[in-house]
Amino acid sequence: MGQTIVERGIPGPAIRGLQEIGHKVLVAPEPHGGGQMIMIDWKEGVLIGGSDSRVDGCALGY
């Protein structure tokens, strides 16, 4: 597995959990920025969206 880069502020237990399942975790020196994403649940026929609350933005799907 490659590196999993996390932002500062991610709780220690979350980082340790990632390491326990084999991730090589690197804490980024600077924030990554914002993001939005859509997950398609083909079985249920729905879209599930999320947007980083730290920035302007929204996740839209149709």
N, CA, C, O and CB atoms as a CASP TS submission, in Angstrom:
PFRMAT TS
TARGET T0000
AUTHOR 0000-0000-0000
METHOD Language model
MODEL 1
PARENT N/A
ATOM      1  N   MET     1       0.837  -1.187   0.000  1.00  0.00           N
ATOM      2  CA  MET     1       0.000   0.000   0.000  1.00  0.00           C
ATOM      3  C   MET     1       0.876   1.242   0.000  1.00  0.00           C
ATOM      4  O   MET     1       1.967   1.229   0.570  1.00  0.00           O
ATOM      5  CB  MET     1      -0.949   0.003   1.211  1.00  0.00           C
ATOM      6  N   GLY     2       0.407   2.323  -0.638  1.00  0.00           N
ATOM      7  CA  GLY     2       1.125   3.593  -0.631  1.00  0.00           C
ATOM      8  C   GLY     2       0.873   4.347   0.654  1.00  0.00           C
ATOM      9  O   GLY     2       0.371   3.789   1.630  1.00  0.00           O
ATOM     10  N   GLN     3       1.223   5.609   0.645  1.00  0.00           N
ATOM     11  CA  GLN     3       1.006   6.442   1.827  1.00  0.00           C
ATOM     12  C   GLN     3      -0.423   6.966   1.873  1.00  0.00           C
ATOM     13  O   GLN     3      -1.037   7.238   0.841  1.00  0.00           O
ATOM     14  CB  GLN     3       1.993   7.611   1.845  1.00  0.00           C
ATOM     15  N   THR     4      -0.933   7.098   3.077  1.00  0.00           N
ATOM     16  CA  THR     4      -2.208   7.759   3.319  1.00  0.00           C
ATOM     17  C   THR     4      -1.869   9.082   3.988  1.00  0.00           C
ATOM     18  O   THR     4      -1.346   9.106   5.102  1.00  0.00           O
ATOM     19  CB  THR     4      -3.187   6.875   4.209  1.00  0.00           C
ATOM     20  N   ILE     5      -2.166  10.179   3.307  1.00  0.00           N
ATOM     21  CA  ILE     5      -1.827  11.496   3.838  1.00  0.00           C
ATOM     22  C   ILE     5      -3.050  12.068   4.540  1.00  0.00           C
ATOM     23  O   ILE     5      -4.131  12.146   3.956  1.00  0.00           O
ATOM     24  CB  ILE     5      -1.335  12.452   2.709  1.00  0.00           C
ATOM     25  N   VAL     6      -2.874  12.464   5.790  1.00  0.00           N
ATOM     26  CA  VAL     6      -3.959  13.037   6.581  1.00  0.00           C
ATOM     27  C   VAL     6      -3.588  14.443   7.012  1.00  0.00           C
ATOM     28  O   VAL     6      -2.409  14.784   7.104  1.00  0.00           O
ATOM     29  CB  VAL     6      -4.270  12.160   7.811  1.00  0.00           C
ATOM     30  N   GLU     7      -4.597  15.254   7.273  1.00  0.00           N
ATOM     31  CA  GLU     7      -4.362  16.607   7.763  1.00  0.00           C
ATOM     32  C   GLU     7      -4.129  16.592   9.267  1.00  0.00           C
ATOM     33  O   GLU     7      -4.561  15.682   9.975  1.00  0.00           O
ATOM     34  CB  GLU     7      -5.544  17.523   7.414  1.00  0.00           C
ATOM     35  N   ARG     8      -3.428  17.633   9.735  1.00  0.00           N
ATOM     36  CA  ARG     8      -3.294  17.795  11.185  1.00  0.00           C
ATOM     37  C   ARG     8      -4.687  17.917  11.771  1.00  0.00           C
ATOM     38  O   ARG     8      -5.588  18.447  11.121  1.00  0.00           O
ATOM     39  CB  ARG     8      -2.417  19.046  11.551  1.00  0.00           C
ATOM     40  N   GLY     9      -4.872  17.448  12.954  1.00  0.00           N
ATOM     41  CA  GLY     9      -6.181  17.518  13.586  1.00  0.00           C
ATOM     42  C   GLY     9      -6.949  16.208  13.513  1.00  0.00           C
ATOM     43  O   GLY     9      -7.947  16.034  14.212  1.00  0.00           O
ATOM     44  N   ILE    10      -6.492  15.285  12.671  1.00  0.00           N
ATOM     45  CA  ILE    10      -7.127  13.960  12.650  1.00  0.00           C
ATOM     46  C   ILE    10      -6.790  13.294  13.981  1.00  0.00           C
ATOM     47  O   ILE    10      -5.620  13.241  14.360  1.00  0.00           O
ATOM     48  CB  ILE    10      -6.635  13.079  11.412  1.00  0.00           C
ATOM     49  N   PRO    11      -7.783  12.790  14.689  1.00  0.00           N
ATOM     50  CA  PRO    11      -7.527  12.202  16.012  1.00  0.00           C
ATOM     51  C   PRO    11      -6.522  11.040  15.963  1.00  0.00           C
ATOM     52  O   PRO    11      -6.521  10.236  15.032  1.00  0.00           O
ATOM     53  CB  PRO    11      -8.836  11.713  16.619  1.00  0.00           C
ATOM     54  N   GLY    12      -5.679  10.981  16.981  1.00  0.00           N
ATOM     55  CA  GLY    12      -4.685   9.920  17.084  1.00  0.00           C
ATOM     56  C   GLY    12      -5.268   8.522  16.943  1.00  0.00           C
ATOM     57  O   GLY    12      -4.688   7.695  16.239  1.00  0.00           O
ATOM     58  N   PRO    13      -6.410   8.223  17.594  1.00  0.00           N
ATOM     59  CA  PRO    13      -6.972   6.887  17.447  1.00  0.00           C
ATOM     60  C   PRO    13      -7.332   6.544  15.989  1.00  0.00           C
ATOM     61  O   PRO    13      -7.221   5.390  15.576  1.00  0.00           O
ATOM     62  CB  PRO    13      -8.202   6.760  18.320  1.00  0.00           C
ATOM     63  N   ALA    14      -7.761   7.547  15.221  1.00  0.00           N
ATOM     64  CA  ALA    14      -8.079   7.305  13.812  1.00  0.00           C
ATOM     65  C   ALA    14      -6.809   6.971  13.037  1.00  0.00           C
ATOM     66  O   ALA    14      -6.806   6.068  12.200  1.00  0.00           O
ATOM     67  CB  ALA    14      -8.782   8.535  13.189  1.00  0.00           C
ATOM     68  N   ILE    15      -5.737   7.699  13.316  1.00  0.00           N
ATOM     69  CA  ILE    15      -4.455   7.430  12.648  1.00  0.00           C
ATOM     70  C   ILE    15      -3.950   6.049  13.027  1.00  0.00           C
ATOM     71  O   ILE    15      -3.513   5.292  12.160  1.00  0.00           O
ATOM     72  CB  ILE    15      -3.402   8.504  13.017  1.00  0.00           C
ATOM     73  N   ARG    16      -4.005   5.711  14.300  1.00  0.00           N
ATOM     74  CA  ARG    16      -3.551   4.381  14.731  1.00  0.00           C
ATOM     75  C   ARG    16      -4.397   3.278  14.097  1.00  0.00           C
ATOM     76  O   ARG    16      -3.879   2.223  13.731  1.00  0.00           O
ATOM     77  CB  ARG    16      -3.604   4.267  16.267  1.00  0.00           C
ATOM     78  N   GLY    17      -5.693   3.525  13.969  1.00  0.00           N
ATOM     79  CA  GLY    17      -6.566   2.545  13.323  1.00  0.00           C
ATOM     80  C   GLY    17      -6.159   2.305  11.885  1.00  0.00           C
ATOM     81  O   GLY    17      -6.137   1.162  11.428  1.00  0.00           O
ATOM     82  N   LEU    18      -5.835   3.374  11.162  1.00  0.00           N
ATOM     83  CA  LEU    18      -5.362   3.227   9.783  1.00  0.00           C
ATOM     84  C   LEU    18      -4.059   2.440   9.738  1.00  0.00           C
ATOM     85  O   LEU    18      -3.875   1.569   8.888  1.00  0.00           O
ATOM     86  CB  LEU    18      -5.169   4.604   9.129  1.00  0.00           C
ATOM     87  N   GLN    19      -3.154   2.758  10.665  1.00  0.00           N
ATOM     88  CA  GLN    19      -1.873   2.042  10.712  1.00  0.00           C
ATOM     89  C   GLN    19      -2.068   0.564  11.030  1.00  0.00           C
ATOM     90  O   GLN    19      -1.375  -0.290  10.477  1.00  0.00           O
ATOM     91  CB  GLN    19      -0.949   2.676  11.751  1.00  0.00           C
ATOM     92  N   GLU    20      -2.997   0.268  11.908  1.00  0.00           N
ATOM     93  CA  GLU    20      -3.243  -1.125  12.290  1.00  0.00           C
ATOM     94  C   GLU    20      -3.738  -1.976  11.126  1.00  0.00           C
ATOM     95  O   GLU    20      -3.534  -3.189  11.110  1.00  0.00           O
ATOM     96  CB  GLU    20      -4.249  -1.180  13.418  1.00  0.00           C
ATOM     97  N   ILE    21      -4.398  -1.333  10.139  1.00  0.00           N
ATOM     98  CA  ILE    21      -4.861  -2.117   8.985  1.00  0.00           C
ATOM     99  C   ILE    21      -3.913  -1.994   7.793  1.00  0.00           C
ATOM    100  O   ILE    21      -4.256  -2.353   6.667  1.00  0.00           O
ATOM    101  CB  ILE    21      -6.263  -1.670   8.574  1.00  0.00           C
ATOM    102  N   GLY    22      -2.707  -1.476   8.069  1.00  0.00           N
ATOM    103  CA  GLY    22      -1.659  -1.528   7.060  1.00  0.00           C
ATOM    104  C   GLY    22      -1.320  -0.249   6.325  1.00  0.00           C
ATOM    105  O   GLY    22      -0.456  -0.261   5.447  1.00  0.00           O
ATOM    106  N   HIS    23      -1.977   0.863   6.659  1.00  0.00           N
ATOM    107  CA  HIS    23      -1.669   2.123   5.972  1.00  0.00           C
ATOM    108  C   HIS    23      -0.394   2.743   6.530  1.00  0.00           C
ATOM    109  O   HIS    23      -0.153   2.708   7.737  1.00  0.00           O
ATOM    110  CB  HIS    23      -2.843   3.114   6.105  1.00  0.00           C
ATOM    111  N   LYS    24       0.409   3.303   5.658  1.00  0.00           N
ATOM    112  CA  LYS    24       1.559   4.116   6.056  1.00  0.00           C
ATOM    113  C   LYS    24       1.055   5.546   6.094  1.00  0.00           C
ATOM    114  O   LYS    24       0.817   6.151   5.049  1.00  0.00           O
ATOM    115  CB  LYS    24       2.799   3.947   5.065  1.00  0.00           C
ATOM    116  N   VAL    25       0.891   6.093   7.297  1.00  0.00           N
ATOM    117  CA  VAL    25       0.245   7.392   7.469  1.00  0.00           C
ATOM    118  C   VAL    25       1.286   8.503   7.567  1.00  0.00           C
ATOM    119  O   VAL    25       2.255   8.401   8.319  1.00  0.00           O
ATOM    120  CB  VAL    25      -0.649   7.389   8.720  1.00  0.00           C
ATOM    121  N   LEU    26       1.069   9.559   6.797  1.00  0.00           N
ATOM    122  CA  LEU    26       1.894  10.758   6.831  1.00  0.00           C
ATOM    123  C   LEU    26       0.972  11.925   7.155  1.00  0.00           C
ATOM    124  O   LEU    26      -0.067  12.096   6.517  1.00  0.00           O
ATOM    125  CB  LEU    26       2.659  10.982   5.470  1.00  0.00           C
ATOM    126  N   VAL    27       1.354  12.735   8.154  1.00  0.00           N
ATOM    127  CA  VAL    27       0.562  13.921   8.490  1.00  0.00           C
ATOM    128  C   VAL    27       1.066  15.071   7.622  1.00  0.00           C
ATOM    129  O   VAL    27       2.246  15.418   7.674  1.00  0.00           O
ATOM    130  CB  VAL    27       0.665  14.275  10.029  1.00  0.00           C
ATOM    131  N   ALA    28       0.179  15.662   6.826  1.00  0.00           N
ATOM    132  CA  ALA    28       0.539  16.748   5.918  1.00  0.00           C
ATOM    133  C   ALA    28       0.885  18.007   6.706  1.00  0.00           C
ATOM    134  O   ALA    28       0.235  18.312   7.706  1.00  0.00           O
ATOM    135  CB  ALA    28      -0.609  17.032   4.931  1.00  0.00           C
ATOM    136  N   PRO    29       1.900  18.737   6.265  1.00  0.00           N
ATOM    137  CA  PRO    29       2.266  19.970   6.973  1.00  0.00           C
ATOM    138  C   PRO    29       1.269  21.100   6.751  1.00  0.00           C
ATOM    139  O   PRO    29       1.187  22.012   7.573  1.00  0.00           O
ATOM    140  CB  PRO    29       3.638  20.423   6.538  1.00  0.00           C
ATOM    141  N   GLU    30       0.511  21.059   5.662  1.00  0.00           N
ATOM    142  CA  GLU    30      -0.469  22.089   5.337  1.00  0.00           C
ATOM    143  C   GLU    30      -1.824  21.426   5.062  1.00  0.00           C
ATOM    144  O   GLU    30      -1.866  20.255   4.686  1.00  0.00           O
ATOM    145  CB  GLU    30      -0.004  22.932   4.111  1.00  0.00           C
ATOM    146  N   PRO    31      -2.931  22.158   5.244  1.00  0.00           N
ATOM    147  CA  PRO    31      -4.241  21.579   4.919  1.00  0.00           C
ATOM    148  C   PRO    31      -4.354  21.219   3.440  1.00  0.00           C
ATOM    149  O   PRO    31      -3.722  21.850   2.593  1.00  0.00           O
ATOM    150  CB  PRO    31      -5.355  22.553   5.297  1.00  0.00           C
ATOM    151  N   HIS    32      -5.152  20.211   3.134  1.00  0.00           N
ATOM    152  CA  HIS    32      -5.365  19.784   1.757  1.00  0.00           C
ATOM    153  C   HIS    32      -6.275  20.728   0.984  1.00  0.00           C
ATOM    154  O   HIS    32      -6.124  20.885  -0.228  1.00  0.00           O
ATOM    155  CB  HIS    32      -5.945  18.397   1.735  1.00  0.00           C
ATOM    156  N   GLY    33      -7.198  21.345   1.664  1.00  0.00           N
ATOM    157  CA  GLY    33      -8.217  22.143   0.987  1.00  0.00           C
ATOM    158  C   GLY    33      -9.550  21.439   1.082  1.00  0.00           C
ATOM    159  O   GLY    33      -9.684  20.427   1.769  1.00  0.00           O
ATOM    160  N   GLY    34     -10.529  21.976   0.392  1.00  0.00           N
ATOM    161  CA  GLY    34     -11.880  21.440   0.486  1.00  0.00           C
ATOM    162  C   GLY    34     -12.168  20.398  -0.568  1.00  0.00           C
ATOM    163  O   GLY    34     -11.390  20.193  -1.500  1.00  0.00           O
ATOM    164  N   GLY    35     -13.292  19.751  -0.401  1.00  0.00           N
ATOM    165  CA  GLY    35     -13.683  18.753  -1.387  1.00  0.00           C
ATOM    166  C   GLY    35     -15.160  18.425  -1.289  1.00  0.00           C
ATOM    167  O   GLY    35     -15.796  18.614  -0.252  1.00  0.00           O
ATOM    168  N   GLN    36     -15.673  17.940  -2.374  1.00  0.00           N
ATOM    169  CA  GLN    36     -17.041  17.444  -2.431  1.00  0.00           C
ATOM    170  C   GLN    36     -17.011  16.106  -3.155  1.00  0.00           C
ATOM    171  O   GLN    36     -16.151  15.869  -4.003  1.00  0.00           O
ATOM    172  CB  GLN    36     -18.000  18.464  -3.146  1.00  0.00           C
ATOM    173  N   MET    37     -17.944  15.244  -2.820  1.00  0.00           N
ATOM    174  CA  MET    37     -18.001  13.964  -3.517  1.00  0.00           C
ATOM    175  C   MET    37     -19.418  13.429  -3.539  1.00  0.00           C
ATOM    176  O   MET    37     -20.267  13.807  -2.733  1.00  0.00           O
ATOM    177  CB  MET    37     -17.066  12.951  -2.861  1.00  0.00           C
ATOM    178  N   ILE    38     -19.643  12.540  -4.486  1.00  0.00           N
ATOM    179  CA  ILE    38     -20.918  11.853  -4.634  1.00  0.00           C
ATOM    180  C   ILE    38     -20.640  10.355  -4.670  1.00  0.00           C
ATOM    181  O   ILE    38     -19.758   9.903  -5.400  1.00  0.00           O
ATOM    182  CB  ILE    38     -21.676  12.324  -5.923  1.00  0.00           C
ATOM    183  N   MET    39     -21.375   9.597  -3.899  1.00  0.00           N
ATOM    184  CA  MET    39     -21.299   8.140  -3.954  1.00  0.00           C
ATOM    185  C   MET    39     -22.597   7.634  -4.577  1.00  0.00           C
ATOM    186  O   MET    39     -23.688   8.066  -4.203  1.00  0.00           O
ATOM    187  CB  MET    39     -21.066   7.517  -2.525  1.00  0.00           C
ATOM    188  N   ILE    40     -22.468   6.728  -5.515  1.00  0.00           N
ATOM    189  CA  ILE    40     -23.650   6.150  -6.149  1.00  0.00           C
ATOM    190  C   ILE    40     -23.927   4.792  -5.520  1.00  0.00           C
ATOM    191  O   ILE    40     -23.086   3.895  -5.571  1.00  0.00           O
ATOM    192  CB  ILE    40     -23.457   6.020  -7.692  1.00  0.00           C
ATOM    193  N   ASP    41     -25.093   4.644  -4.934  1.00  0.00           N
ATOM    194  CA  ASP    41     -25.529   3.357  -4.403  1.00  0.00           C
ATOM    195  C   ASP    41     -26.435   2.726  -5.455  1.00  0.00           C
ATOM    196  O   ASP    41     -27.642   2.966  -5.473  1.00  0.00           O
ATOM    197  CB  ASP    41     -26.271   3.514  -3.014  1.00  0.00           C
ATOM    198  N   TRP    42     -25.838   1.915  -6.331  1.00  0.00           N
ATOM    199  CA  TRP    42     -26.576   1.326  -7.446  1.00  0.00           C
ATOM    200  C   TRP    42     -27.670   0.380  -6.958  1.00  0.00           C
ATOM    201  O   TRP    42     -28.733   0.290  -7.572  1.00  0.00           O
ATOM    202  CB  TRP    42     -25.622   0.583  -8.376  1.00  0.00           C
ATOM    203  N   LYS    43     -27.414  -0.323  -5.858  1.00  0.00           N
ATOM    204  CA  LYS    43     -28.397  -1.284  -5.347  1.00  0.00           C
ATOM    205  C   LYS    43     -29.677  -0.588  -4.891  1.00  0.00           C
ATOM    206  O   LYS    43     -30.781  -1.047  -5.185  1.00  0.00           O
ATOM    207  CB  LYS    43     -27.800  -2.087  -4.187  1.00  0.00           C
ATOM    208  N   GLU    44     -29.522   0.515  -4.175  1.00  0.00           N
ATOM    209  CA  GLU    44     -30.682   1.245  -3.655  1.00  0.00           C
ATOM    210  C   GLU    44     -31.183   2.311  -4.630  1.00  0.00           C
ATOM    211  O   GLU    44     -32.285   2.832  -4.464  1.00  0.00           O
ATOM    212  CB  GLU    44     -30.332   1.895  -2.325  1.00  0.00           C
ATOM    213  N   GLY    45     -30.381   2.637  -5.644  1.00  0.00           N
ATOM    214  CA  GLY    45     -30.783   3.643  -6.621  1.00  0.00           C
ATOM    215  C   GLY    45     -30.767   5.065  -6.093  1.00  0.00           C
ATOM    216  O   GLY    45     -31.611   5.884  -6.456  1.00  0.00           O
ATOM    217  N   VAL    46     -29.783   5.358  -5.219  1.00  0.00           N
ATOM    218  CA  VAL    46     -29.696   6.700  -4.645  1.00  0.00           C
ATOM    219  C   VAL    46     -28.283   7.256  -4.790  1.00  0.00           C
ATOM    220  O   VAL    46     -27.316   6.511  -4.944  1.00  0.00           O
ATOM    221  CB  VAL    46     -30.112   6.682  -3.164  1.00  0.00           C
ATOM    222  N   LEU    47     -28.187   8.582  -4.736  1.00  0.00           N
ATOM    223  CA  LEU    47     -26.915   9.283  -4.685  1.00  0.00           C
ATOM    224  C   LEU    47     -26.726   9.808  -3.268  1.00  0.00           C
ATOM    225  O   LEU    47     -27.673  10.303  -2.658  1.00  0.00           O
ATOM    226  CB  LEU    47     -26.857  10.442  -5.735  1.00  0.00           C
ATOM    227  N   ILE    48     -25.517   9.705  -2.747  1.00  0.00           N
ATOM    228  CA  ILE    48     -25.206  10.191  -1.408  1.00  0.00           C
ATOM    229  C   ILE    48     -24.084  11.205  -1.570  1.00  0.00           C
ATOM    230  O   ILE    48     -23.018  10.865  -2.084  1.00  0.00           O
ATOM    231  CB  ILE    48     -24.800   9.013  -0.425  1.00  0.00           C
ATOM    232  N   GLY    49     -24.305  12.444  -1.141  1.00  0.00           N
ATOM    233  CA  GLY    49     -23.314  13.492  -1.346  1.00  0.00           C
ATOM    234  C   GLY    49     -22.815  14.082  -0.052  1.00  0.00           C
ATOM    235  O   GLY    49     -23.497  14.057   0.972  1.00  0.00           O
ATOM    236  N   GLY    50     -21.615  14.611  -0.118  1.00  0.00           N
ATOM    237  CA  GLY    50     -21.037  15.280   1.033  1.00  0.00           C
ATOM    238  C   GLY    50     -20.132  16.413   0.584  1.00  0.00           C
ATOM    239  O   GLY    50     -19.539  16.355  -0.493  1.00  0.00           O
ATOM    240  N   SER    51     -20.027  17.449   1.416  1.00  0.00           N
ATOM    241  CA  SER    51     -19.188  18.594   1.115  1.00  0.00           C
ATOM    242  C   SER    51     -18.417  18.991   2.363  1.00  0.00           C
ATOM    243  O   SER    51     -18.956  18.983   3.470  1.00  0.00           O
ATOM    244  CB  SER    51     -20.030  19.774   0.590  1.00  0.00           C
ATOM    245  N   ASP    52     -17.165  19.335   2.176  1.00  0.00           N
ATOM    246  CA  ASP    52     -16.319  19.769   3.283  1.00  0.00           C
ATOM    247  C   ASP    52     -16.919  21.032   3.895  1.00  0.00           C
ATOM    248  O   ASP    52     -17.130  22.021   3.193  1.00  0.00           O
ATOM    249  CB  ASP    52     -14.855  20.021   2.806  1.00  0.00           C
ATOM    250  N   SER    53     -17.189  21.004   5.178  1.00  0.00           N
ATOM    251  CA  SER    53     -17.844  22.138   5.832  1.00  0.00           C
ATOM    252  C   SER    53     -16.921  23.337   6.038  1.00  0.00           C
ATOM    253  O   SER    53     -17.377  24.406   6.443  1.00  0.00           O
ATOM    254  CB  SER    53     -18.395  21.702   7.161  1.00  0.00           C
ATOM    255  N   ARG    54     -15.625  23.168   5.760  1.00  0.00           N
ATOM    256  CA  ARG    54     -14.680  24.273   5.972  1.00  0.00           C
ATOM    257  C   ARG    54     -14.646  25.262   4.809  1.00  0.00           C
ATOM    258  O   ARG    54     -14.058  26.336   4.932  1.00  0.00           O
ATOM    259  CB  ARG    54     -13.291  23.722   6.198  1.00  0.00           C
ATOM    260  N   VAL    55     -15.259  24.921   3.700  1.00  0.00           N
ATOM    261  CA  VAL    55     -15.190  25.782   2.515  1.00  0.00           C
ATOM    262  C   VAL    55     -16.570  25.931   1.887  1.00  0.00           C
ATOM    263  O   VAL    55     -17.493  25.176   2.189  1.00  0.00           O
ATOM    264  CB  VAL    55     -14.193  25.211   1.482  1.00  0.00           C
ATOM    265  N   ASP    56     -16.690  26.931   1.001  1.00  0.00           N
ATOM    266  CA  ASP    56     -17.919  27.058   0.221  1.00  0.00           C
ATOM    267  C   ASP    56     -18.007  25.874  -0.727  1.00  0.00           C
ATOM    268  O   ASP    56     -16.991  25.434  -1.265  1.00  0.00           O
ATOM    269  CB  ASP    56     -17.959  28.410  -0.564  1.00  0.00           C
ATOM    270  N   GLY    57     -19.166  25.372  -0.930  1.00  0.00           N
ATOM    271  CA  GLY    57     -19.322  24.276  -1.867  1.00  0.00           C
ATOM    272  C   GLY    57     -20.518  23.420  -1.524  1.00  0.00           C
ATOM    273  O   GLY    57     -21.116  23.543  -0.455  1.00  0.00           O
ATOM    274  N   CYS    58     -20.850  22.554  -2.454  1.00  0.00           N
ATOM    275  CA  CYS    58     -21.944  21.619  -2.219  1.00  0.00           C
ATOM    276  C   CYS    58     -21.744  20.421  -3.147  1.00  0.00           C
ATOM    277  O   CYS    58     -21.075  20.518  -4.176  1.00  0.00           O
ATOM    278  CB  CYS    58     -23.342  22.299  -2.456  1.00  0.00           C
ATOM    279  N   ALA    59     -22.323  19.323  -2.771  1.00  0.00           N
ATOM    280  CA  ALA    59     -22.276  18.116  -3.596  1.00  0.00           C
ATOM    281  C   ALA    59     -23.656  17.932  -4.205  1.00  0.00           C
ATOM    282  O   ALA    59     -24.645  17.780  -3.489  1.00  0.00           O
ATOM    283  CB  ALA    59     -21.842  16.850  -2.759  1.00  0.00           C
ATOM    284  N   LEU    60     -23.717  17.947  -5.525  1.00  0.00           N
ATOM    285  CA  LEU    60     -24.991  17.814  -6.225  1.00  0.00           C
ATOM    286  C   LEU    60     -24.956  16.625  -7.174  1.00  0.00           C
ATOM    287  O   LEU    60     -23.920  16.317  -7.764  1.00  0.00           O
ATOM    288  CB  LEU    60     -25.322  19.101  -6.994  1.00  0.00           C
ATOM    289  N   GLY    61     -26.078  15.973  -7.312  1.00  0.00           N
ATOM    290  CA  GLY    61     -26.182  14.886  -8.284  1.00  0.00           C
ATOM    291  C   GLY    61     -27.604  14.795  -8.793  1.00  0.00           C
ATOM    292  O   GLY    61     -28.540  15.217  -8.114  1.00  0.00           O
ATOM    293  N   TYR    62     -27.768  14.251  -9.974  1.00  0.00           N
ATOM    294  CA  TYR    62     -29.121  14.077 -10.526  1.00  0.00           C
ATOM    295  C   TYR    62     -29.147  12.869 -11.426  1.00  0.00           C
ATOM    296  O   TYR    62     -30.190  12.544 -11.993  1.00  0.00           O
ATOM    297  CB  TYR    62     -29.578  15.332 -11.303  1.00  0.00           C
TER
END
